[in-house]
Amino acid sequence: MLEFHTLTLADREAYQAVSLRSGRRNCNFTFANLVGWQFWFRTEVCILPDAVVLRFTLDGERAYMLCMAGTPCCDLLQAICDDCGGRMTLLGLEDEAALQLQQNACSKGINITVEPQRNQYDYIYRRADLASLAGGKLKAKRNHVNKFLSEHPDFEYRPLTPAMFDECRRLEALWREERGDTNPEYGDTIAAEQRVVETVFAQWDELGMMGGSIWLDGRMVAFTYGAAVTDDTIDVCVEKADRNIDGLFSVINQQFCAHLPEHFVFVNREEDMGLEGLRKAKLSYHPEILLSYNVVSFSS
């Protein structure tokens, strides 16, 4: 039997002993994301020597995610099936892992359904590319940054610290006002994201967060933060900027990546949620990896 308990900050060391070396760059495995959204998904965890099983409950339905290297083993899958009464839904499986599972299941006469979730695909970039914006593909982004620098030569980049959180709240409120709390594209997620941000702020150092900010004339105009999802990949969890200042999103992205520790080879900028404008923006940076995301359902 798998033994689950409510995910808390105390799980970080044991969880990351598996996740950071797993090679699973999916942003949903970032420990800070799991803690921040625990209230939404009622996240529970079972930590094994070489694997972590995450259990989520939303609208009365349970689903699972596995953080481990390679394809989930049959014994572990059977244990999950037993836990959920014989029917299982696995989230966040990449194409190769989902295909291997499907082939193994078919060979044993088990029906399995694999559903790609394009809106949940992660956009992963090389940190050096985002920091330098070199080459023809990123010329437009480089031009945005250069224009901002020419118009605001006295801007400041500052690492984000808890002393700046009130400025972040002011800027986030401005962003929220401009987007509109009732925007049907976002629904309740704007209010939920506020709660996530406050959860992260309250446990900033304990979660191992890293952030950056842009300042003009003594006023914060952009901020971002993230945390490690694997040893070589950082997940950018939040990015906010004053939309009235041209090129600012390009600048905070570029500056944050330029100031990150060099052991981060990749930057995961998360999914586009099926929003056309966001998808266009993320594709315009030419991701190194478009990380697939599948939901797999089957019965034991």
URRA-V195875 format. One record per pair of residues at least 4 apart in sequence whose C-alpha atoms are under 8 Angstrom apart, sorted by the first residue. I is the first residue (numbers start at 1). GAP is how many residues later the second one is. If there is no record, write none. Layout:
# URRA-V195875
i->I gap->GAP
i->I gap->GAP
This chain:
# URRA-V195875
i->1 gap->78
i->1 gap->81
i->1 gap->82
i->2 gap->44
i->2 gap->77
i->2 gap->78
i->2 gap->81
i->3 gap->43
i->4 gap->40
i->4 gap->41
i->4 gap->42
i->4 gap->51
i->5 gap->39
i->5 gap->40
i->5 gap->41
i->6 gap->36
i->6 gap->37
i->6 gap->38
i->6 gap->39
i->7 gap->4
i->7 gap->27
i->7 gap->28
i->7 gap->31
i->7 gap->36
i->7 gap->37
i->7 gap->38
i->8 gap->4
i->8 gap->27
i->9 gap->26
i->9 gap->197
i->9 gap->198
i->11 gap->4
i->12 gap->4
i->12 gap->19
i->12 gap->195
i->13 gap->4
i->14 gap->4
i->14 gap->33
i->15 gap->4
i->15 gap->16
i->15 gap->32
i->15 gap->37
i->16 gap->4
i->16 gap->5
i->16 gap->15
i->17 gap->4
i->18 gap->4
i->18 gap->31
i->18 gap->32
i->18 gap->33
i->18 gap->34
i->18 gap->49
i->18 gap->50
i->19 gap->4
i->19 gap->5
i->19 gap->10
i->19 gap->33
i->19 gap->48
i->19 gap->49
i->19 gap->210
i->19 gap->211
i->20 gap->208
i->20 gap->209
i->20 gap->210
i->20 gap->211
i->21 gap->209
i->21 gap->210
i->22 gap->45
i->22 gap->46
i->22 gap->47
i->22 gap->208
i->23 gap->46
i->23 gap->207
i->24 gap->5
i->24 gap->43
i->24 gap->44
i->24 gap->45
i->24 gap->205
i->24 gap->206
i->25 gap->4
i->25 gap->204
i->25 gap->205
i->25 gap->208
i->25 gap->243
i->26 gap->4
i->26 gap->66
i->26 gap->96
i->26 gap->203
i->26 gap->242
i->26 gap->265
i->27 gap->6
i->27 gap->95
i->27 gap->202
i->27 gap->208
i->27 gap->241
i->27 gap->243
i->28 gap->5
i->28 gap->6
i->28 gap->64
i->29 gap->4
i->29 gap->5
i->29 gap->38
i->29 gap->200
i->30 gap->4
i->30 gap->197
i->30 gap->198
i->30 gap->199
i->30 gap->205
i->31 gap->4
i->31 gap->176
i->31 gap->198
i->32 gap->4
i->32 gap->168
i->32 gap->175
i->32 gap->177
i->32 gap->195
i->33 gap->4
i->33 gap->204
i->34 gap->4
i->34 gap->9
i->35 gap->164
i->36 gap->159
i->36 gap->160
i->36 gap->161
i->36 gap->163
i->36 gap->164
i->37 gap->4
i->37 gap->6
i->37 gap->159
i->38 gap->4
i->38 gap->5
i->39 gap->4
i->40 gap->18
i->40 gap->152
i->41 gap->15
i->41 gap->16
i->41 gap->17
i->42 gap->14
i->42 gap->15
i->42 gap->16
i->43 gap->11
i->43 gap->12
i->43 gap->13
i->43 gap->14
i->44 gap->10
i->44 gap->11
i->44 gap->12
i->45 gap->7
i->45 gap->8
i->45 gap->9
i->45 gap->10
i->46 gap->6
i->46 gap->7
i->46 gap->8
i->47 gap->4
i->47 gap->5
i->47 gap->6
i->48 gap->4
i->48 gap->5
i->50 gap->18
i->51 gap->15
i->51 gap->16
i->51 gap->17
i->51 gap->18
i->52 gap->14
i->52 gap->15
i->52 gap->16
i->53 gap->11
i->53 gap->12
i->53 gap->13
i->53 gap->14
i->54 gap->10
i->54 gap->11
i->54 gap->12
i->55 gap->7
i->55 gap->8
i->55 gap->9
i->55 gap->10
i->56 gap->6
i->56 gap->7
i->56 gap->8
i->57 gap->4
i->57 gap->5
i->57 gap->6
i->58 gap->4
i->62 gap->22
i->62 gap->27
i->63 gap->25
i->63 gap->26
i->63 gap->27
i->63 gap->28
i->64 gap->24
i->64 gap->25
i->64 gap->26
i->64 gap->27
i->65 gap->25
i->65 gap->26
i->65 gap->27
i->66 gap->6
i->66 gap->24
i->68 gap->4
i->70 gap->27
i->71 gap->26
i->71 gap->29
i->71 gap->30
i->72 gap->4
i->72 gap->5
i->72 gap->29
i->73 gap->4
i->74 gap->4
i->75 gap->4
i->76 gap->4
i->77 gap->4
i->78 gap->4
i->78 gap->222
i->79 gap->4
i->80 gap->4
i->80 gap->8
i->81 gap->4
i->81 gap->5
i->81 gap->6
i->81 gap->7
i->81 gap->218
i->81 gap->219
i->82 gap->4
i->84 gap->4
i->86 gap->213
i->86 gap->214
i->87 gap->210
i->87 gap->211
i->87 gap->212
i->87 gap->213
i->88 gap->209
i->88 gap->210
i->88 gap->211
i->89 gap->206
i->89 gap->207
i->89 gap->208
i->89 gap->209
i->90 gap->205
i->90 gap->206
i->90 gap->207
i->91 gap->202
i->91 gap->203
i->91 gap->204
i->91 gap->205
i->92 gap->200
i->92 gap->201
i->92 gap->202
i->92 gap->203
i->93 gap->4
i->93 gap->5
i->93 gap->199
i->93 gap->200
i->93 gap->201
i->93 gap->202
i->93 gap->203
i->94 gap->4
i->94 gap->197
i->94 gap->198
i->94 gap->199
i->94 gap->200
i->95 gap->4
i->95 gap->197
i->95 gap->198
i->95 gap->199
i->96 gap->4
i->97 gap->4
i->98 gap->4
i->98 gap->16
i->98 gap->196
i->98 gap->198
i->99 gap->4
i->100 gap->4
i->101 gap->4
i->102 gap->4
i->102 gap->10
i->102 gap->11
i->102 gap->12
i->103 gap->4
i->104 gap->4
i->105 gap->4
i->105 gap->5
i->105 gap->6
i->105 gap->7
i->106 gap->4
i->106 gap->5
i->106 gap->6
i->110 gap->188
i->110 gap->189
i->110 gap->190
i->111 gap->187
i->111 gap->188
i->112 gap->184
i->112 gap->185
i->112 gap->186
i->112 gap->187
i->113 gap->183
i->113 gap->184
i->113 gap->185
i->114 gap->180
i->114 gap->181
i->114 gap->182
i->114 gap->183
i->115 gap->179
i->115 gap->180
i->115 gap->181
i->116 gap->176
i->116 gap->177
i->116 gap->178
i->116 gap->179
i->117 gap->4
i->117 gap->175
i->117 gap->176
i->117 gap->177
i->117 gap->178
i->118 gap->156
i->118 gap->174
i->118 gap->175
i->119 gap->152
i->119 gap->153
i->119 gap->154
i->119 gap->155
i->120 gap->151
i->120 gap->152
i->120 gap->153
i->120 gap->154
i->120 gap->172
i->120 gap->173
i->121 gap->149
i->121 gap->150
i->121 gap->151
i->121 gap->169
i->121 gap->170
i->121 gap->171
i->121 gap->172
i->122 gap->146
i->122 gap->147
i->122 gap->148
i->122 gap->149
i->122 gap->150
i->122 gap->167
i->122 gap->168
i->122 gap->169
i->122 gap->170
i->122 gap->171
i->123 gap->145
i->123 gap->146
i->123 gap->147
i->123 gap->148
i->123 gap->159
i->123 gap->160
i->123 gap->164
i->123 gap->165
i->123 gap->166
i->123 gap->167
i->123 gap->168
i->124 gap->142
i->124 gap->143
i->124 gap->144
i->124 gap->145
i->124 gap->146
i->124 gap->163
i->124 gap->164
i->124 gap->165
i->124 gap->166
i->124 gap->167
i->125 gap->4
i->125 gap->5
i->125 gap->141
i->125 gap->142
i->125 gap->143
i->125 gap->144
i->125 gap->161
i->125 gap->162
i->125 gap->163
i->125 gap->164
i->126 gap->4
i->126 gap->139
i->126 gap->140
i->126 gap->141
i->126 gap->161
i->126 gap->162
i->127 gap->4
i->127 gap->130
i->127 gap->131
i->127 gap->137
i->127 gap->138
i->127 gap->139
i->127 gap->140
i->128 gap->4
i->128 gap->129
i->128 gap->130
i->128 gap->137
i->129 gap->4
i->129 gap->5
i->130 gap->123
i->130 gap->124
i->130 gap->127
i->130 gap->128
i->130 gap->155
i->131 gap->122
i->131 gap->123
i->131 gap->124
i->131 gap->125
i->131 gap->126
i->131 gap->127
i->132 gap->122
i->132 gap->126
i->133 gap->5
i->133 gap->6
i->133 gap->8
i->133 gap->9
i->133 gap->121
i->134 gap->4
i->134 gap->5
i->134 gap->8
i->135 gap->4
i->137 gap->148
i->137 gap->149
i->138 gap->4
i->138 gap->146
i->138 gap->147
i->138 gap->148
i->139 gap->4
i->140 gap->4
i->141 gap->4
i->141 gap->109
i->141 gap->144
i->142 gap->4
i->143 gap->4
i->144 gap->4
i->144 gap->102
i->144 gap->103
i->144 gap->106
i->144 gap->107
i->145 gap->4
i->145 gap->102
i->145 gap->103
i->145 gap->105
i->145 gap->106
i->146 gap->4
i->147 gap->4
i->147 gap->100
i->148 gap->4
i->148 gap->5
i->148 gap->98
i->148 gap->99
i->148 gap->100
i->148 gap->103
i->149 gap->4
i->149 gap->6
i->152 gap->64
i->154 gap->62
i->155 gap->59
i->155 gap->60
i->155 gap->61
i->155 gap->62
i->156 gap->58
i->156 gap->59
i->156 gap->60
i->157 gap->55
i->157 gap->56
i->157 gap->57
i->157 gap->58
i->157 gap->98
i->158 gap->54
i->158 gap->55
i->158 gap->56
i->158 gap->57
i->159 gap->51
i->159 gap->52
i->159 gap->53
i->159 gap->54
i->160 gap->4
i->160 gap->50
i->160 gap->51
i->160 gap->52
i->160 gap->53
i->160 gap->63
i->160 gap->64
i->160 gap->65
i->161 gap->4
i->161 gap->50
i->162 gap->39
i->162 gap->42
i->164 gap->4
i->165 gap->4
i->165 gap->36
i->166 gap->4
i->167 gap->4
i->167 gap->52
i->167 gap->53
i->168 gap->4
i->168 gap->52
i->168 gap->55
i->169 gap->4
i->170 gap->4
i->171 gap->4
i->171 gap->49
i->171 gap->50
i->171 gap->51
i->171 gap->69
i->171 gap->70
i->171 gap->71
i->172 gap->4
i->172 gap->68
i->173 gap->4
i->174 gap->4
i->174 gap->68
i->175 gap->4
i->175 gap->65
i->175 gap->66
i->175 gap->67
i->175 gap->68
i->176 gap->4
i->176 gap->5
i->176 gap->14
i->177 gap->4
i->179 gap->4
i->181 gap->6
i->181 gap->9
i->181 gap->10
i->182 gap->4
i->182 gap->5
i->183 gap->4
i->185 gap->90
i->186 gap->4
i->188 gap->4
i->189 gap->4
i->190 gap->4
i->191 gap->4
i->192 gap->4
i->193 gap->4
i->194 gap->4
i->195 gap->4
i->196 gap->4
i->197 gap->4
i->198 gap->4
i->199 gap->4
i->200 gap->4
i->200 gap->7
i->203 gap->4
i->204 gap->4
i->204 gap->5
i->205 gap->4
i->207 gap->20
i->208 gap->19
i->209 gap->16
i->209 gap->17
i->209 gap->18
i->210 gap->15
i->210 gap->16
i->210 gap->17
i->211 gap->12
i->211 gap->13
i->211 gap->14
i->211 gap->15
i->211 gap->45
i->212 gap->11
i->212 gap->12
i->212 gap->13
i->212 gap->40
i->212 gap->43
i->212 gap->44
i->213 gap->7
i->213 gap->8
i->213 gap->9
i->213 gap->10
i->213 gap->11
i->213 gap->39
i->213 gap->43
i->214 gap->6
i->214 gap->7
i->214 gap->8
i->214 gap->9
i->214 gap->38
i->215 gap->4
i->215 gap->5
i->215 gap->6
i->215 gap->7
i->216 gap->4
i->216 gap->5
i->221 gap->20
i->221 gap->21
i->222 gap->17
i->222 gap->18
i->222 gap->19
i->222 gap->20
i->222 gap->26
i->222 gap->27
i->222 gap->30
i->223 gap->16
i->223 gap->17
i->223 gap->18
i->223 gap->29
i->224 gap->12
i->224 gap->13
i->224 gap->14
i->224 gap->15
i->224 gap->16
i->224 gap->28
i->224 gap->29
i->224 gap->32
i->225 gap->11
i->225 gap->12
i->225 gap->13
i->225 gap->14
i->226 gap->8
i->226 gap->9
i->226 gap->10
i->226 gap->11
i->226 gap->12
i->227 gap->7
i->227 gap->8
i->227 gap->9
i->227 gap->10
i->228 gap->4
i->228 gap->5
i->228 gap->6
i->228 gap->7
i->229 gap->4
i->229 gap->5
i->229 gap->6
i->230 gap->4
i->231 gap->32
i->231 gap->33
i->232 gap->31
i->232 gap->32
i->232 gap->33
i->232 gap->34
i->233 gap->31
i->233 gap->32
i->233 gap->33
i->233 gap->34
i->233 gap->35
i->234 gap->30
i->234 gap->32
i->234 gap->33
i->234 gap->34
i->235 gap->32
i->235 gap->33
i->235 gap->34
i->235 gap->35
i->236 gap->31
i->236 gap->32
i->236 gap->33
i->236 gap->34
i->237 gap->32
i->237 gap->33
i->240 gap->9
i->241 gap->7
i->241 gap->8
i->242 gap->6
i->243 gap->5
i->247 gap->4
i->248 gap->4
i->249 gap->4
i->250 gap->4
i->251 gap->4
i->252 gap->4
i->253 gap->4
i->254 gap->4
i->255 gap->4
i->256 gap->4
i->260 gap->4
i->272 gap->4
i->272 gap->6
i->272 gap->7
i->272 gap->10
i->274 gap->4
i->274 gap->5
i->275 gap->4
i->276 gap->4
i->277 gap->4
i->278 gap->4
i->279 gap->4
i->280 gap->4
i->281 gap->4
i->282 gap->4
i->282 gap->5
i->283 gap->4
